[in-house]
Amino acid sequence: MEQVNQGVRENVYPQAAQALYRTLSQAAISAVTPIAAVLVALAFGAALLWLNGFNGTDVVTVMIFGSFQDARSVAEILLKATPLILIGAGLCVAFRCSIWNIGAEGQLYVGAIAATFVGTSIDGLSVWVHAPLVMLAGALAGAAWAGIAGYLKVRFQASEIVTTIMLNYIAIILTSYLVTGPMKDASAAYPQSARLVREAWTPRIVSDMRLHIGILVAVVLAVALYIFLQRSSRGFALRVVGLNPHAARYAGMDVRRNVMIAICISGALAGLAGAFEVAGVTHRLYQNISPGYGFEGIAVALLASNNPLAAIISGGLFATLRSGSEVLQITSQVPQVLVLVIQGMVILSVVAFAKFRDILRIAA
Amino acid sequence: MSAKPFLRIDNIRKRFGPIIASDGVTLEIDEGEIHALLGENGAGKSVLMSMICGMVRPDEGEIVYRGQSVRFNSPREAIRQRIGMVHQHFMLVPNLTVAENYILGQGSALKVINDMDKVHAKIRELSDHYALDVRPDALIEDLSVGEQQRVEILKVLFHGIDLLILDEPTAVLTPQETDRLLALMGELVKDGKTVVFISHKLDEVMRVSNRISVMRDGRVVHTVNVAETDARALARMMVGRDVGMELPRSPAAPGRIVLSVENLTCRSETGLPAVRGVSLDVRAGEIVGIAGVSGNGQTELSLALSGLLPVDAGRVVLNGTDITGLEPARINASGFSHIPEDRHKHGIVLSLSLSENTILQRYDQPPFAARGMLNRRAIGEHTRDLIKRFRVKSRDEDQRIGDLSGGNQQKLVVARELARNPDFILVNQLARGIDIGAMEFVMEEMLKQRDSGRAILLISTELEELFAICDRILVMCHGEILGELPPDRSRLDELGLLMAGKTADHLEQPALAG
């Protein structure tokens, strides 16, 4: 024993240095490729704009930096980043378990419905109780909605890609029905729910800006999910199930249970994103509560290589592009479709560069 | 033979990052010979051949083919020069037919489709000529592994080659299929073709080749005529020391019954009857072997024992406790270790590190986990200890296990399963696809386990493996145990007959069987 220990101790330093070097070089490779992918996509976007008679570089510059004018505009970016980070980080967990949850959009909607219900039907609670209760309701509803697809998968081997997409339609149409029917604010002309009671609102960070504490919750949850995946036993099991379900079963892991946990975590974060949209931004439920955050969240997870920590950055990037495109619409004649094309290119080049990164990894 | 060799490889070097795959290889192949390339895993055989057929480009050195220096940028260029290779992992599209696979990537699709009848006719003609039994309209996914290999060989012949390279062709074959393949090599040579065949099975190499080149550490260390050597000498050249499959061992001292299987019956994953009423006992301190041609229910038997396949009837009792049909987690926890047949499917997760692979079953148990979080220090220490004790060649415990050679992967699986301190160890194919050094090591380890009082069931298609370490050998055929023999090489014929499904009754009355 003595000898073994000594041997280990002697080798600790060079080994640690080597390990650190490897970790850093791997991290550099991991970081460089998504950045390169984004730059390539933007360059293509600029070229495309130029072909359409616009000054491409100017437009792209506006798209990225145009929205960084003052504290208020940065706060607006962070407001948009909140649902993207939440959904992106949640999807990282599902994707790591090889669960292709395409239903974050629907999970966001049911989260918004549940939050609206809790936020409008209860009154007289303190903000310390009511606001968290609304968030919890959103998360639980989102998890349950995703859980339907999860159950269909583990019980009947139904493809979650199909079922989650179907559940998206159901959730979105259900929202329309509720705000035009049972949950409609009787005094309003438009299809919208009653206003949430003030105690149910997600507290703002600065009183005169819309940005609410949801962004902090999103960042904390993304970090927590990273630790969960990399450092916890359950996270390890999720990853093994995702990488090799046969080996997981051989090792005695409950594949079905892990699948359910992974899809419900991703649903919970999407549902929470929905709760924040209602309780933090609009304070009422509307028909189109989400401009497609649930789908953009897939791209956020993809750009982050299914790493919840990186989803904070990629979520921020997509929020920036989204804000930039709004600035563009106001200040120039660039049609919004072109902005969507650029966003699409980012996703395409991320996929292409992911392949490239694998090649680099092997070489390293 | 002739002064100018058919193919000459001159001082080829190839590096993959820090790994030197070819370290100045020089090799000559004569026209019309069967040249075997022998070596342990990781000796650089496959890489060398991949460079000849255009899959990999050498860093340095020259390939001279029919007197001309050549450099192929793709397998297609090599095929054009009539060099073709059949890889260890087949390169066929499962949901296409044989003929469709052959014409993939062959110029204009329209032209080829017009010629489809000709393609079919040519395949049939070649198939008949070499008695390959390949139907041009068969779907690849319906074919057995042996059939798929014949399809691969015929594909290369279809494109017209003079030099055929076979990479470990017998690794996936039953003994009968192996015989057939070796005969085919002879036929090809008769038709004026040259065959290079990679293997690490000494007996096959001795049977068919004219010359044998032995590779070690990225170099050709010897080239010898088969007539002038023997298996023992070759083995010595391969590992650089003497190996005999005679491992020193003391007689077994069987104790109490650890595992008892009664009348076990189960079906395969496709629902066909696979195990038909198998009964056996394994005692503490003995190694029981199960011999048989692959596909006779051994896979299903091991999956059913370990809880991965539902049991239709019968009982499995471990240490007096009924474990029939329990979840794998419960079976794993009751002193049951399993070294699986298909390492890449069940045994390991290729893209995870060695550390992560060593805690596959115990990821949520102390000392590897506390309060739901992994204890990375304990996991690292444990893994380093296993790496050291089992001499797993690796950079460190954080290396991806997929980067290791098959032999080192298997050593880690064996290390993990033994470290779980089992009472019973189920082994299916202990030494599949691993080199002699590693094979000897894991076998000795099994003997040590036996001597320390563990019960071991070794299922194998390799008779040498069974003879070397088993205390008694059961023979399985068509899902049944047909008989039991001592590990005595002199009774090989009897064993062979049992493996072919001929029981003692048949032996006594051959007239009835005929």
Interface residues (C-beta under 8 A of the other chain):
Chain A: V4 V8 Q15 Q18 A19 R22 R231 S232 S233 R234 F236 A237 R239 V240 L243 N244 H246 A247 R249 Y250 A251 G252 M253 D254 I362 A363 A364
Chain B: G17 S306 L308 E327 P328 A329 R330 I331 N332 A333 H338 P340 K345 H346 G347 I348 V349 L350 S351 L352 E356 I359 L360 Q361 Y363 D364 A369 G372 M373 L374 R376 E381 R384 D385 K388 D396 D398
